[in-house]
Amino acid sequence: MTEKYDLGIVGGGPAGYTAALHAAAKGQKVILFEKEFIGGVCLNKGCIPTKSILKSSQLFSDFNNCESFGVFAEGVSFDWAKITERKNAVVERLRKGLLLAFKNAKIELVNAEAEILDAKTIKSEGNIYPCDKVLCCVGASPKVIKGLEFDHKFLISSDDILNLESLPKSLMIVGSGAIGIEWARIMSNLGVEVTLVELAKNLLPLADIEVSKRVERIFKTRGIKFYTETSVEKIDGHKITLTNGEIVEPEKVLVAVGRVPNVKEKIEGVIYLGDASGEIQLAHFGIKQAIEEIDGIKFEKNLTPSVVYGSPEIAWAGLKEQDLEPESYKKSVVLVSALGKAQCDGETEGFIKLLSQGDKIVGVHIVCEEASALMQQVLIAIQNGITPDKLKEICFAHPTYSEGIFESLFRL
Ligand SMILES: Cc1cc2nc3c(=O)[nH]c(=O)nc-3n(C[C@H](O)[C@H](O)[C@H](O)COP(=O)(O)OP(=O)(O)OC[C@H]3O[C@@H](n4cnc5c(N)ncnc54)[C@H](O)[C@@H]3O)c2cc1C
C-alpha cells in the first residue's frame, strides 16, 4: 500500500492529462497511470499524427495544382518515409512538452497498465494506490465488425495506417465519418486510388445534410470514388464484392466504422471521462469534461463542435437542418465563391450556413478554408445568446473568410 493520493487517473490521453494538470494546479497530489504513451490516442495515433500527414499531403497536392496561380513546380515528389518521420517528430515534440508539464506540476506518472479496483483504489504492477477520487480515462479502440476483422495487413485500422511502410496503390475505406473522410483526402492527395464505402444514405452521416451533399460533390470533382447505402458483402482474397454488386480489388482496406470504449464494466463511484465515458468521442469533449470535473466549469455538451480537416475544412456546431421542424427556423447560406479572399486563394468551394430560431442562432455549418476557426466565432455567439443584430455591430476585416459570416447575418 502506498501513500494516499487526492486523485488517481488511469489513462494519459486528453481527458486524463487535462484532469491531472488542472488538479495539480489546484495543489492536489495526483498520480496518473499510462500503459503506452502520454498523450493517448489523440497525440499518438489520432488527431495529431493524421493532421501532420494531412499537411504533407496537402502541400504535395498544392504544388501539383499551382499552375493557375502562375507558379510552376517541376519534379514535385514525396517520400512517405520522410512524411512519417516528420509526423513522428511532431508527436515526439508534443509528448516531450506534456512530460515537462507533468514534471513541473509534480504529477506522478507511472508508465504501466493499471486496474481500477473500486472508487478509491487503483492497482498497478502488484502495488495498491489509495486515492480520494479515481478517474477512468482509458479511451476507446477501433470497432471490429463481423467479416471485416482486422488482420493488420489487408484489413487495417486507423492505428495500422499510420505505420504503413509504403503507400498502397489503391485503398478502400469503409466508413465515412471524420476518420474515413480525412484519410480519403490524405490518400487521394498522394495519388492513391480511393474508394469510400458508407452504409448510410450520405457521406459524413453525422453532419448537416447540405454539408454531406457538398462533400459528395467535392469528392466527385476530385475523383474520389464513393458508394453510399452500401456495405461489404463478401471478401475473397483482395476481391471485395459490395452489396450494390460492384467488385473492387483494393491493395488495402481501412476499416473506420467507429470506436468502442475500453471499458468492460463501469464501477460505481468511478468517474468516466473522454472516450471511456461512451459519449462524444472527440479530444476537446474529453478535455472539457475533465475541466468540468476538476474546476467545476460547466459546458454545453450539445454545443460540442465537430471539425473534419482537409481542403476545404468542414466544421459545425449546434442544430442541423434535419433536426429542425420545417417552418420553425430560418437559414442563410453564403457561397464561399462570393468572397474576395476565397477568389484570391483559389479556394472557392463551399458555403457558410447559419440556422436561426427567433433571434437566436442555433446552428452553424461551414465548408470552407479556415472553417474550424470560423465556426468557433459563431459558436461563441450561439452559446452566449448573442443575436444576429448584435453581431452585425461587429466590424469584420476585409478580405477574410469571416466576412461570409457577416454577410450571412443579413440573410437570416
Ligand atoms: C485517426 C483518428 C483521428 C482523430 N482525430 C481527431 C480530431 O481531429 N479531433 C478530435 O477532437 N478527436 C479526434 N480523434 C478522437 C480523439 O483521438 C479521442 O477522442 C481522444 O483521444 C480521446 O481522449 P481520451 O483521453 O478519452 O482517451 P485516449 O486518447 O484514447 O487515451 C486513453 C489512454 O489510456 C491508456 N490506457 C488504457 N487502458 C489503460 C490501463 N488499463 N492502464 C493504463 N493506461 C491505459 C491508453 O494507452 C491511452 O493512452 C481522432 C481519433 C482517431 C483514431
The ligand as a Tripos MOL2 file, in Angstrom:
@<TRIPOS>MOLECULE
LIG
   53    58     1     0     0
SMALL
NO_CHARGES

@<TRIPOS>ATOM
      1 C1         -7.3910    8.6580  -36.5780 C.3       1 LIG1
      2 C2         -8.0530    9.4900  -35.5310 C.ar      1 LIG1
      3 C3         -8.1660   10.8500  -35.7110 C.ar      1 LIG1
      4 C4         -8.7830   11.6400  -34.7460 C.ar      1 LIG1
      5 N1         -8.8610   12.9830  -34.9610 N.ar      1 LIG1
      6 C5         -9.4620   13.7530  -34.0430 C.ar      1 LIG1
      7 C6         -9.5180   15.1570  -34.2090 C.ar      1 LIG1
      8 O1         -9.0470   15.7150  -35.1910 O.2       1 LIG1
      9 N2        -10.1080   15.8980  -33.2400 N.ar      1 LIG1
     10 C7        -10.6540   15.3120  -32.1350 C.ar      1 LIG1
     11 O2        -11.1900   16.0240  -31.2830 O.2       1 LIG1
     12 N3        -10.6120   13.9780  -31.9450 N.ar      1 LIG1
     13 C8        -10.0150   13.1950  -32.8680 C.ar      1 LIG1
     14 N4         -9.9330   11.8500  -32.6570 N.ar      1 LIG1
     15 C9        -10.5290   11.2860  -31.4230 C.3       1 LIG1
     16 C10        -9.5780   11.5100  -30.2390 C.3       1 LIG1
     17 O3         -8.3300   10.9360  -30.5220 O.3       1 LIG1
     18 C11       -10.1830   10.9110  -28.9830 C.3       1 LIG1
     19 O4        -11.4810   11.4190  -28.7940 O.3       1 LIG1
     20 C12        -9.3430   11.2600  -27.7750 C.3       1 LIG1
     21 O5         -8.0280   10.7530  -27.9050 O.3       1 LIG1
     22 C13        -9.9780   10.6880  -26.5050 C.3       1 LIG1
     23 O6         -9.2110   11.0510  -25.4230 O.3       1 LIG1
     24 P1         -9.2350   10.1990  -24.0790 P.3       1 LIG1
     25 O7         -8.3940   10.9360  -23.1070 O.co2     1 LIG1
     26 O8        -10.6080    9.8740  -23.7030 O.co2     1 LIG1
     27 O9         -8.5740    8.7980  -24.4150 O.3       1 LIG1
     28 P2         -7.3400    8.3470  -25.2740 P.3       1 LIG1
     29 O10        -6.7190    9.4570  -26.0120 O.co2     1 LIG1
     30 O11        -7.8020    7.1620  -26.0330 O.co2     1 LIG1
     31 O12        -6.3080    7.8980  -24.1660 O.3       1 LIG1
     32 C14        -6.5350    6.8100  -23.3490 C.3       1 LIG1
     33 C15        -5.1990    6.3290  -22.8130 C.3       1 LIG1
     34 O13        -5.4370    5.3740  -21.7910 O.3       1 LIG1
     35 C16        -4.4140    4.4090  -21.8260 C.3       1 LIG1
     36 N5         -4.9170    3.2100  -21.1350 N.ar      1 LIG1
     37 C17        -5.9940    2.4650  -21.4800 C.ar      1 LIG1
     38 N6         -6.1660    1.4760  -20.5760 N.ar      1 LIG1
     39 C18        -5.2000    1.6300  -19.6540 C.ar      1 LIG1
     40 C19        -4.8670    0.9180  -18.4700 C.ar      1 LIG1
     41 N7         -5.5740   -0.1080  -18.0630 N.pl3     1 LIG1
     42 N8         -3.7990    1.3250  -17.7490 N.ar      1 LIG1
     43 C20        -3.0630    2.3970  -18.1540 C.ar      1 LIG1
     44 N9         -3.3420    3.1030  -19.2730 N.ar      1 LIG1
     45 C21        -4.3940    2.7300  -20.0000 C.ar      1 LIG1
     46 C22        -4.1890    4.2020  -23.3160 C.3       1 LIG1
     47 O14        -2.8870    3.6550  -23.5460 O.3       1 LIG1
     48 C23        -4.3340    5.6270  -23.8480 C.3       1 LIG1
     49 O15        -3.0840    6.2600  -23.9410 O.3       1 LIG1
     50 C24        -9.3050   11.0420  -33.5840 C.ar      1 LIG1
     51 C25        -9.1700    9.6590  -33.3850 C.ar      1 LIG1
     52 C26        -8.5560    8.8860  -34.3390 C.ar      1 LIG1
     53 C27        -8.4200    7.4120  -34.1010 C.3       1 LIG1
@<TRIPOS>BOND
     1     1     2 1
     2     2     3 ar
     3     2    52 ar
     4     3     4 ar
     5     4     5 ar
     6     4    50 ar
     7     5     6 ar
     8     6     7 ar
     9     6    13 1
    10     7     8 2
    11     7     9 ar
    12     9    10 ar
    13    10    11 2
    14    10    12 ar
    15    12    13 ar
    16    13    14 ar
    17    14    15 1
    18    14    50 ar
    19    15    16 1
    20    16    17 1
    21    16    18 1
    22    18    19 1
    23    18    20 1
    24    20    21 1
    25    20    22 1
    26    22    23 1
    27    23    24 1
    28    24    25 2
    29    24    26 1
    30    24    27 1
    31    27    28 1
    32    28    29 2
    33    28    30 1
    34    28    31 1
    35    31    32 1
    36    32    33 1
    37    33    34 1
    38    33    48 1
    39    34    35 1
    40    35    36 1
    41    35    46 1
    42    36    37 ar
    43    36    45 ar
    44    37    38 ar
    45    38    39 ar
    46    39    40 ar
    47    39    45 ar
    48    40    41 1
    49    40    42 ar
    50    42    43 ar
    51    43    44 ar
    52    44    45 ar
    53    46    47 1
    54    46    48 1
    55    48    49 1
    56    50    51 ar
    57    51    52 ar
    58    52    53 1
@<TRIPOS>SUBSTRUCTURE
     1 LIG1         1 GROUP 0 **** ****
